[in-house]
Amino acid sequence: MLLTGLVLSTGVVLAGSLLGYAARSGSPASRQAPTVVAQSDEARTGSDGIGWAVRYRDRGHDRAQRTYRLVISADPVSLDTVLAGGVDPDVWDSGVVHSAQHAGVRPSGFRYESGTTYYWSVRIRDDRDRDSGWSTRERWTAPRP
């Protein structure tokens, strides 16, 4: 399987991520799960919500995202606890969202305060049940009214 790219874009709600990665079919790297690498807050596109594009190539056929999971916290240490496999009550967790939606995603139930800096990470699962790792922790400051 050849991973040709995973792009997480930024938006009004949260910042996004970009992965440019390719591997030759049949090589050990081509059998790896997808990877997510976050961009800086300054790289945001300004679109509403968050969005990402997942593209895989498997013998000429595109692969698709099946689920995503998004975690957000005002405390980077709390977020890191969750990313390491722990639990922290200060982290908002979308849980596994069974959706191929990848653009204009607005986290249901997440309430932010304007001017507050939040930290976030996302991971996806593809249609072959391969999970990405967590994106790097990224920072986003909620806009003021």
N, C-alpha and C positions, 0 to 999 in steps of 0.2 A: 504494500500500500504506500502511496506517495502522498505525504501531507504537503499541500501547496500553499496553505496559508490560513491564518485565523486572525481576523481583525476585529477589535472591539473599539468602536468609536465613542466619542464623548458627547455629552449633551448638557442640557440645563439641569437635569437631576443629578447626574454623576459624570465623572470623567471616564475615559475609555482606554482601550489597550490595542496594541498592534503586535502581531507576530508575523515575521517573514521567515519562513522555514521551509526547506525542501530537502527531500532525501530520495535516493534512488530506490526504485522498487526492488525488493528482495534483500536490501541491506538491513543490518540490525536496526538502524535508526528508522527505517520505514515501517517497522512493526511497533514503534513506540506510540503511546497515547498522545493526543494533542497537547500542546503547551500554550499557556497564556502569559504574555509579558505586558505589563502596564505602561502606558505613556504618562507623561507629566500632565498636571492640571492645565498648564498653558497650551497644551495641544488640542484642547476641546474644540469641536466643530461648531458648537452653538445650537445644535439641533435639540429638540425637546425630547426628554427621556434619554435612556442609554440605548446603544445598539452595537451589534457586532455582526460580522459575516464570517461564516465558517465554510471553508472549502477544502475538500479532500479529493484526491483522485485515486481511484482504485480500478486499474485496468480500463481507464477511460470513462468511468462512471463517477459522477459527483456523489459524495457522502453527505449526510445531513445531520444537523444537530437534533437531538431528541429532547434533552432537558438542560436546564441551567440552574445554578444555585448562586445567590448573591448574598454577601454578608457586609454589613455597614455598622460602624461605631464612631462615636466622637473620641474614643480613647484608642490610640494605636496599640497599646499593650494588650487591651482586651481583644482587639481584632486578631493580633498575633496568637493569642491563646487558642482561638477558634481555628485559625489556619494550621496550627500545630496538632489539631485533633481534640482539643479540650472544649469546655463549655464555659461561657461567660454570660451573665444576665444583662450586661451592658451592650451586647452585640445583637443588632437586628438581623435575623436570618430569614430569607425567603423560603427556606426549605427547598426541596427539589421541586422545580416547576416543570411540569410536563408540557413543553411548548417548543415549537420550532421558531417562535417569534424571535427576531433578532434585531429589530429596529424599533425605536420609539418605546422601548420597554419602560414602564413606570412601575417601580416596586410597590405592589399593593400592600397598604398598611404602614409603610414607612413615612413618618412625619419628621420633617426637618425644621430647624429654626434658622431663619435668615441670619447670615453673618457667621454662622457656626462652621468650623472646619470638621469634616468627617473623613474617615478612612474606610476604604472598601476593597473588596476583592471578589472575583467571580470565577466559576469553573463551569465547564459544560460536559455533557456526555453525548457521544455521537450515536448514529443508528446501528452501530456494531457493538454498543455497550462499552466503549472505551471512554474513560474519564480523562479530562485534562487535569493538570495540576492546578493549584490556585494561581491566579495572576499575582504578580508582585503587589504588595500593599500600595495603594495610591491614595492621594489626598484630594479632597474637593471641598471648597468653601461655598456654602449655600449663598445664593445672591440675596442682596438686600432689596426690599421693595422699592 
